[in-house]
Amino acid sequence: MVITQHKSRVSAVFERRKDNSKIMSLFITAGYPNLDATVDLILGFEKNGADIIELGMPFSDPLADGPTIQYASNMAISNGITMKKIFEMVREVRKSSDIPIILMGYINPVMRYGLNAFCKDAAECGADGLILPDLPPEESSYIAEEAKSNKLDMIYLVAPNSTDERMKKVDELSSGFVYCVSVTGVTGARKGEEVAKSVEKFIGRVNKHVTKNPRLVGFGIKNHEDAVIIAKDVDGFIVGSALIDNIRNNYPNNNWIENVFSFVNELKYGNKKN
């Protein structure tokens, strides 16, 4: 099954990209550190260089996530986050921003909500796409059709242990971009050298076999220097755990949100403030 790519906010970001610039996608957990912060964080991230937002849908058994995002998910659940509240957050962002928002999480809560209702409500509130790391592309046709009919991008992942054929299949089925997982294992910030050693050969294979979609690399990026090295041969980079760690280290101190925004700005631009 080939999913025809449609014109979306996500693809528009890559069309506007200047040759040497890198797209920065940021992952945050909806409802963390509190329910009221998510919308303000998204809007502030955009002002400080974020091009795409991956909005995490908390789940009690986040099998692909390391301790940092597990912690944020548990906190958000204890804060009372629900799927309907996540949709409302996206709706609130849409009042003042067109930044692409991709809902990222696990298939279980989506199934519980109902595939048709989930895709319909996600599109209606202004979400742009889905990333479901525990949903293999080969088993995704039932939700991919719902996503397509609601004009939601379906973004799949490739990793260093993906075969060449699987990379081609992921490229064929994806729209928006392909998520390149730089290292095998769970999410989490890692030493830049650790990621850089393993990523060069992997990205070489990705660039050979993923030719239809833009490519963003994630997992293990914790600062601007990491991003420059790891994303040098792709279209951009994704940061999640390092951002959650920064929020955790600053919240609820005075000026916590300004400190987080400063971190985001530095991730994108280095020490040069934009």
C-alpha positions in Angstrom: 0.0 0.0 0.0 1.4 3.4 -1.0 0.3 6.4 0.9 0.2 9.4 -1.3 1.9 12.4 0.2 -0.3 15.4 0.6 0.6 19.1 1.1 0.8 19.6 4.8 2.3 22.0 7.4 5.1 19.5 7.8 6.1 19.3 4.2 5.8 23.1 4.0 8.5 23.5 6.7 10.9 21.5 4.5 10.0 23.4 1.4 10.9 26.7 3.2 14.1 25.3 4.5 17.2 27.2 3.4 20.1 25.1 2.0 22.4 25.1 5.0 19.9 25.4 7.8 18.7 22.4 9.8 15.1 21.8 10.8 14.7 21.4 14.6 11.9 19.2 15.9 11.3 19.2 19.7 9.6 16.5 21.7 7.7 17.4 24.8 5.3 15.4 26.9 1.8 16.9 26.9 0.8 17.8 30.5 4.4 18.0 31.8 5.5 19.7 34.0 1.9 20.8 34.5 -1.3 20.9 32.4 -1.1 24.7 32.0 2.4 24.8 30.7 2.2 22.9 27.5 0.7 25.6 25.2 3.1 28.2 26.5 6.0 25.9 26.0 5.1 25.1 22.4 4.6 28.8 21.5 7.9 29.7 23.2 9.7 26.9 21.5 8.6 28.2 18.2 9.8 31.7 19.0 13.2 30.3 19.9 13.8 28.3 16.8 11.6 25.1 16.8 10.3 24.2 13.4 8.2 21.2 14.4 6.7 20.0 17.7 6.3 16.3 18.6 3.7 16.3 21.3 4.0 13.2 23.5 0.8 11.3 24.4 1.6 9.9 27.8 1.2 6.2 28.3 1.7 4.0 31.4 4.0 1.5 29.6 6.3 3.6 27.3 8.4 0.7 26.1 10.6 2.7 23.7 11.4 5.5 26.3 14.2 5.8 28.8 13.9 7.1 32.3 13.6 10.8 31.4 10.5 10.5 29.2 9.1 7.7 31.4 9.2 10.2 34.3 7.6 13.0 32.3 4.8 10.6 31.2 4.1 9.5 34.7 4.0 13.1 36.0 1.6 14.1 33.2 -0.6 11.1 34.0 -0.7 12.1 37.6 -1.4 15.7 36.6 -4.6 14.4 34.9 -3.7 14.5 31.3 -6.2 12.8 28.9 -6.4 12.5 25.1 -9.2 15.1 25.0 -7.0 17.5 27.0 -4.2 17.0 24.5 -6.5 17.8 21.6 -7.6 20.9 23.4 -4.0 22.0 23.9 -3.4 21.7 20.1 -6.6 23.6 19.5 -5.3 26.4 21.8 -1.9 26.5 20.0 -3.8 26.9 16.7 -5.3 30.1 17.8 -1.9 31.8 17.4 0.5 29.5 15.6 0.8 27.3 12.5 3.8 25.3 13.8 3.4 21.6 12.7 2.3 19.4 15.6 2.9 15.7 15.4 1.2 13.5 18.0 3.7 10.9 19.2 3.0 7.9 21.4 1.9 4.3 21.5 -0.8 2.5 19.7 -2.7 1.3 22.8 -4.2 4.6 23.8 -5.1 5.3 20.2 -6.9 2.0 19.9 -8.7 2.6 23.1 -9.9 6.0 21.9 -11.0 4.4 18.6 -9.0 4.7 15.4 -11.6 6.6 13.4 -12.5 8.9 16.2 -8.8 9.5 17.1 -7.7 10.5 13.6 -10.8 12.6 13.1 -10.4 14.5 16.4 -6.7 14.9 15.9 -7.2 16.5 12.5 -10.1 18.6 13.7 -8.1 20.1 16.5 -5.2 21.0 14.2 -2.7 18.2 14.6 -0.6 17.4 11.5 0.7 13.8 11.9 1.4 10.7 13.9 4.4 8.9 15.2 3.7 5.6 16.8 7.0 3.8 17.5 5.5 0.5 18.6 3.4 0.2 15.3 5.4 -1.7 12.7 4.8 -0.3 9.2 3.8 -3.8 8.0 0.9 -3.8 10.5 -0.1 -0.1 10.1 -2.5 -0.2 7.1 -5.6 0.0 9.3 -4.5 3.3 10.9 -2.6 4.6 7.9 -5.9 4.7 5.9 -7.6 6.6 8.6 -4.7 9.0 8.9 -4.7 9.6 5.1 -8.4 10.3 4.9 -8.0 12.9 7.6 -4.9 14.4 6.0 -2.5 13.4 8.8 1.1 12.5 8.0 2.2 9.1 9.1 5.9 9.2 10.1 7.8 5.9 10.5 11.2 5.2 12.0 14.4 3.6 10.8 17.3 2.5 13.0 20.8 1.2 12.5 19.5 -2.3 12.5 16.9 -1.6 9.8 17.7 -3.5 6.6 18.0 -1.6 3.3 14.7 -3.1 2.1 13.0 -1.9 5.3 14.3 1.6 4.8 12.9 1.6 1.3 9.5 0.4 2.6 9.5 3.0 5.4 10.2 5.7 2.8 7.4 4.5 0.6 4.9 4.4 3.4 5.9 7.6 5.2 4.8 11.2 4.6 6.1 14.3 6.2 9.6 12.9 7.0 11.3 9.8 8.1 12.5 9.6 11.7 16.1 8.3 11.8 16.8 6.7 15.2 20.6 7.3 15.6 21.3 4.5 18.0 19.5 1.3 19.0 17.9 1.2 22.4 15.5 3.5 24.3 15.3 7.3 24.2 17.8 9.3 26.2 20.6 11.9 26.0 23.9 10.2 25.3 27.5 11.2 24.9 28.0 12.9 21.6 31.0 10.8 20.7 28.9 7.6 21.3 26.3 8.7 18.9 28.6 10.2 16.3 30.6 6.9 16.0 27.6 4.9 15.1 25.6 7.4 13.1 27.8 8.1 10.1 27.5 4.7 8.5 23.9 4.5 9.3 23.1 7.9 7.8 25.0 7.0 4.7 22.6 4.0 4.3 19.6 6.2 5.1 20.5 8.7 2.4 20.9 6.0 -0.1 17.6 4.3 0.6 15.3 7.1 1.9 14.9 9.3 -1.1 11.2 10.4 -1.1 11.0 12.0 2.3 13.1 14.4 4.3 15.2 12.8 7.1 15.4 14.0 10.7 17.8 12.3 13.1 17.0 11.8 16.8 17.9 10.0 20.0 20.9 11.1 22.0 21.3 14.8 20.9 21.8 17.0 24.0 23.3 20.2 22.7 23.9 22.3 19.6 27.3 20.7 19.0 25.8 17.2 19.0 23.1 18.4 16.5 25.7 19.9 14.1 27.8 16.7 14.1 25.0 14.2 14.0 22.6 16.0 11.6 25.3 17.2 9.1 24.1 14.9 6.3 20.4 15.0 6.9 17.7 17.7 6.9 17.5 18.3 10.6 17.4 16.9 14.1 15.1 15.9 17.0 15.6 16.6 20.7 13.5 15.1 23.4 15.1 13.7 26.5 17.6 16.6 26.9 14.8 19.1 26.7 12.7 17.2 29.3 15.8 17.0 31.5 16.2 20.8 31.2 12.6 21.4 32.1 13.0 19.0 35.1 16.2 20.8 36.3 14.6 24.3 36.1 10.9 23.7 37.2 9.5 25.2 39.4 12.2 27.7 40.0 11.6 31.4 39.2 12.2 32.1 35.5 12.2 28.3 34.8 10.4 28.8 31.5 12.7 31.5 30.3 15.7 29.2 31.1 14.1 26.5 29.1 13.5 28.8 26.2 17.2 29.9 26.4 18.2 26.2 26.2 16.0 25.7 23.1 17.5 28.8 21.4 21.0 27.5 22.0 20.1 24.1 20.7 19.1 25.7 17.4 21.6 28.5 17.0 24.5 27.7 19.3 25.8 30.5 21.5 24.5 33.1 19.0 21.1 34.3 20.2 18.5 34.7 17.4 
